Amino acid sequence: MSRRHLLATVLCLGLGLAPVAQAWENEVFSLRNRWENITTAMDEARRADALSSLAEEAGALAETHPDTSEVLVWRGIILASLAREVGGLDALGPAKEARRVLERAIELDPEGHRGSAYVTLGALYDRAPGWPVAFGDDDTAERMFERALEIRPEGIDVHYYYAAYLMDEGRDDLALKHARRAMEGQAREGRQASDEALRRKAGEMVERLAH
């Protein structure tokens, strides 16, 4: 094979692979945008069904891309949101599956998509019942939040969910510190709606804790 022919073949293969990579990125972009709309703008009565449908789509995408960390992180985020929305015993299934896929995402990417996997795991360990019902564990929750802070110390979500955990633990002074940091944090591109919603909640938390 001539050098020119070899180069043309390599270029063609590269062009052929590009749309495959772009396909999952576009699907994650769509999942993220719809999750933002459901969690910040949709009526409460419709959110559980909408998140359930979105979780099915995320599951199908994860089956196609089982070793793509970002896909798994978003599946975990959606499942965790579904668990929070349905509550009670109905939350255990999606919460356990969220933990599984997020831990797998971290195996593939130790930073867990810029800390997002750790924030979500922290919230899951904080809110889930403990053994033997589920996997809830306060110490593990705090380790997850601390790791997220190492990766993204300016994150609104990181500080808000850590503050919520600390407030539940009765550590109000430290909770107030992180709630204020959440108010001052940096909203992420593509996550402005959810981050700004958390900033407002952080402000409400500051008002409660400061009085």
Sequence and secondary structure as in RCSB ss.txt:
>XXXX:A:sequence
MSRRHLLATVLCLGLGLAPVAQAWENEVFSLRNRWENITTAMDEARRADALSSLAEEAGALAETHPDTSEVLVWR
GIILASLAREVGGLDALGPAKEARRVLERAIELDPEGHRGSAYVTLGALYDRAPGWPVAFGDDDTAERMFERALE
IRPEGIDVHYYYAAYLMDEGRDDLALKHARRAMEGQAREGRQASDEALRRKAGEMVERLAH
>XXXX:A:secstr
  HHHHHHHHHHHHHHHHHHHHHHHHHHHHHHHHHHHHHHHS HHHHHHHHHHHHHHHHHHHHH TT HHHHHHH
HHHHHHHHHHH GGGGHHHHHHHHHHHHHHHHH TTTTTTHHHHHHHHHHHHS  TTTS   HHHHHHHHHHHHH
H TTBHHHHHHHHHHHHHTT HHHHHHHHHHHHHSB  TT HHHHHHHHHHHHHHHHHHT 
